[in-house]
Amino acid sequence: MASDNEFPGPILGGQMPIPRRAGAATPPPTESRPSTQPRLKPAKRRRTTGERVLRALIILLIVIVVLAASGYGYFRYEWGQIKTAVCPSCVAVANGAPYNVLVIGSDTRTGETAAQAQQFGNATTAGGQRSDTIKIVHVDPAAGTASTLSIPRDTFVTLSGVPASSGVSTKNKINAAFAAGPNDPNPSGTGANGVVQTIENTFGIPISHWIVVNFFGLTDAVNGLGGIKMNFPYPVKDYGDCNANGVYSNCTGLNIPTAGCQVINGAQALALSRSRHFEYYKGGTWVSDYSSDIGRITRQNLVIEAVVNKAKSTYNPIQAASFISSLTHDVTLDDQFSSGMLLSLAERYHAFSGASLQNYTVPTVGASYAPYGGEAVQVVQQPQTQQIITQFLGGSTGTVTTPPLDGYGSPIPVPTVTTTTAPSTTATTAGSVPAPAVAAPSNIPSYDPTPC
């Protein structure tokens, strides 16, 4: 037995126990004394919860930065795949100033699939190209506002920027400027520059950029967003004499058999936007909308509103790159419309609501132009047209060198519109009219579908 003056336990390393001084405290038994190595693990656990959270956030931040950088690079790559062309008539944009973008919907059949050819017709049955839709978007980055002005495609004007080699008469519908594009020596081959010059000279609206979107661009855009939501008060379809040959059919394929708020895909959105023989089912019978192109413009604006609503949260580089990727083969831009400009607009307008987009339409009335065998055209109404354009631009227009034409092919005098907020108390000179305080967008018919 070990005495009280010795450590208890066995002899270590063959050495004798070390004697204990009198009065010294007795140490704990050897087997209960913790070794020095196990203390390393508890030392790690001394990191506070705040430190661990901070470390995780730093790692997450690094991952986000890497993904954003690669997403932006991918976005720039996809943007680089879009076809571009020069715009000699486009007006430079001053830093932060409002500007106008011409958007043209082309009905070209180039590049369509067999299924699309069956629905839209092929290059043989519907050769060439026409500007099915002509819209101008007025962008005011400083105010964060945007509005659109639609020009009916049959508006009777004097064409500008159309080469003599095209064989197209200068007294024509405005969409003929686009149709003459393939004969334009400008390398774009789109006809967009002819439309730009015609708009600038006819209406005094300066154009800074243009975008041409074909049939499939809208389809791909809507599908890229996962569809859009529209509320249909009634079932709708498209049915009429599509080719003016006495044969009636569904001209665009539009067929929404049930009423209510529902998600429609790209093909349905395109059919709705193209419908000029729109019908709705009410009271047990199909009722026709005889407004033709004007009604179609209204529905196009409603589709755009729904697209804006769906896309307003789609503004980060990764989502934007995916969206742009779906449009690369369906869109042509002027070469000054940069990716940086688009990203800047996306950031500025990412919370912009479709309901905030004011829509205007050039007011026209139907007429027949006798020299072309009684060709149906649309003649602008004055002074209403000038009032609406002044309101749309938020100020006076530029110089008009080739005014719109009447049904006899004669220029319609363009009145001078004075910008005012109180037209009833503003004096005007001879030949001038006051601009309305508010040019209200056209009323939406109760049978048209609206975003939901």
Sequence and secondary structure as in RCSB ss.txt:
>XXXX:A:sequence
MASDNEFPGPILGGQMPIPRRAGAATPPPTESRPSTQPRLKPAKRRRTTGERVLRALIILLIVIVVLAASGYGYF
RYEWGQIKTAVCPSCVAVANGAPYNVLVIGSDTRTGETAAQAQQFGNATTAGGQRSDTIKIVHVDPAAGTASTLS
IPRDTFVTLSGVPASSGVSTKNKINAAFAAGPNDPNPSGTGANGVVQTIENTFGIPISHWIVVNFFGLTDAVNGL
GGIKMNFPYPVKDYGDCNANGVYSNCTGLNIPTAGCQVINGAQALALSRSRHFEYYKGGTWVSDYSSDIGRITRQ
NLVIEAVVNKAKSTYNPIQAASFISSLTHDVTLDDQFSSGMLLSLAERYHAFSGASLQNYTVPTVGASYAPYGGE
AVQVVQQPQTQQIITQFLGGSTGTVTTPPLDGYGSPIPVPTVTTTTAPSTTATTAGSVPAPAVAAPSNIPSYDPT
PC
>XXXX:A:secstr
   TTS SS  STT       TT      GGGS  SGGGHHHHHTTS HHHHHHHHHHHHHHHHHHHHHHHHHHH
HHHHTTSEEE  TT     TT  EEEEEEEE   TT  HHHHHHH  TTTT S  EEEEEEEEEETTTTEEEEEE
  TTBEEE  S  GGG   SEEETTHHHHTGGG SSTT SSHHHHHHHHHHHH     EEEEEEHHHHHHHHHHT
T EEEEESS EEE EETTSSS EE SS  EE S EEEEE HHHHHHHHH SSEEEEETTEEEE TTTHHHHHHHH
HHHHHHHHHHHTT  SHHHHHHHHHTTTTTEEEETT  HHHHHHHHHHHTT  GGG EEEE  EEEEEEGGGTSE
EEEEE TTHHHHHHHHHHTS     SS  B TTS B    EEE  S GGG    TTEEE  S        TTS E
E 
